[in-house]
């Protein structure tokens, strides 16, 4: 983990010192994509939960009991 952190820090410092505007733009795009992916994953998980809940029919006893 420390190697990745060092690599990210090195790239960020080089990038920001040379082209701060481009670095800021790249950072904002990456953060936006990350939020979209997280939203998509959470929506997918919710959809899976709804499918599982829909299989449990109210009023019908579980045969395993």
Order of alpha helices (4+ residues) and beta strands (2+ residues): alpha-alpha
